[in-house]
Amino acid sequence: MTRFPRLTLSQAKTTRVICWFLVGVAQFFVLFIHAQGQPMKGIPLFIRISVAVLLLIVVCIVIYTTIDKFVEKPDERAVLNNYRANSLLYSLFFVLFGLYIIFGEKLGINTFSINREQIIFLFSLLNLAQDGLFLFYERFGS
């Protein structure tokens, strides 16, 4: 029976940053194509299959690096850095929503309409930022 290697927390987070970056790039490509008014069905089949396979591999890697059985347990410093990363992201959202409340009407933005592709893109950016901030605090935090 093959045993999967146990990853350090930094290895798992680095791998997830790379994976979420790939998902973000793929979704940005999809959003760009939709913005140009071209249907996704117009892309050659080979490219669509390649992207689907790549994203399937990315999903498997993210699941693998998320399961506690395959990643070392976080120590107190890692838990603190995870809290710090989440706290910074929450603060950024708080500031963004505050700016929206203050300047939204002046800019003519009264409602949000987010489609599926945009949600996936934002989700990938959020996870990329969370894992990236964790790695930043692990590397440069006090």
N, C-alpha and C positions, 0 to 999 in steps of 0.2 A: 504494500500500500504506500502510495506516494504521500509524503508529508509536505504541506505547503510551508514556505519559510515564514517565520514570525518577523514582522516588520517593526522597526523602531517607530515611535510616534512621528518623528521628523520625516522619516522616509515615507510614511503613509500620507502625511500632509503634503509633502512635495509632490508625490504621485498624484494626489487629488487636485493640486493646483494645476498641474499639466493637463489632467483630464478635463477639468472645468474650463480651462483655456481653450481646449479643442472644441468643446461643446459650444462655447461662446463664439468662436470663430465660425463654426458651422451655422449657427443660428444667425449670426451677422450676415453671412452669405445669403441665407434664405431671405432675411429681411431686405437685403439689397436687391435681390431678384424681384421680390414683390413690389418694392418701391419703383422699379423700372417698368412695372406693368407686365412683366413676363410671367407666364404660368410655370410652375415647377415641372410640369409634364414636358416642357420644352427642352429640359436639360437631358443630355444623352443618358441612356439607361445605365451604361457602365459607370458613369460618375455617380448617379443616384445610388446604385448598389454599393459602390466603394464607400461612399459617405455613410450609408446605413450600416455596413459592416464595421467601419471605424467607430461609429457611435455605439454599436452593440458591444464592441470590445471595451470602450470607455466605460459604459454602464457596468460591465462585469468587474472592471478594475475598481471603480468607485465602490461597488458593493463589497468587494474583497477588502478594501482598505477601511471600510466602515465597521465591519464585523469585529467585535472585541477579541474573538478567538484568534485572529490572525495579526493583531497589533498589540504591542506591549501596553500595559496599563499605565495611564498617566500618573506622574508624581504630583506633588503639591504645586511645584512651579508650573507644570504644564496645565494644570487645572486653573491656576491663577491667570496664565497667559490666555487661555481659552475665554475666561470671563472678561479679560481686558479687551480682547478682540471683539467679542459680542457687544460689550459696552460701547466701544467706539462706533461700531456699526449702528447701534441704536441711536447714539447721539447724532450721527450723520443723518439718519432718517428724520429725527426730530427737527434738525436744522432745515433740511430740505422741505419738510411739510410746513414749517414756520415761514420759510421764504415763499412757498406757494400761497399760504394764507395772506401774506402781506402783499406780494406782487402779482399773484395770479390774475386777479381781476384787471389790473392795469395792463397786463400782457395779453388779455383776451382769452385766458385759459380758465374756463369755468367748470369743465367736466373732464374726467379721464376716461378714455376708451382704450383698453388694452386687449389685443388679440392673443391667440395661443402662442404664436411665434415670439411675440414680445415678452410674454410671461416666461417662456423657456429661456430667452436671452437674459432677462433680469434675474431669473433664478440662478443661472450659471454665473453671472457677475457677482451675485450675493455670496454664493458658495466660494467662488474664487477669492473674493475679498476676505471672507472669514478665515479661510485656510491660509491665505497670504499674510494676513495680519497676525495670525497665530505664529507663523514661521518668523515674521519680523520680530515679534516679542520674544520668541525663543532665542533668536540670534542676538538682538540688540537690547532687549529689555533688561532692566536692573534686577 
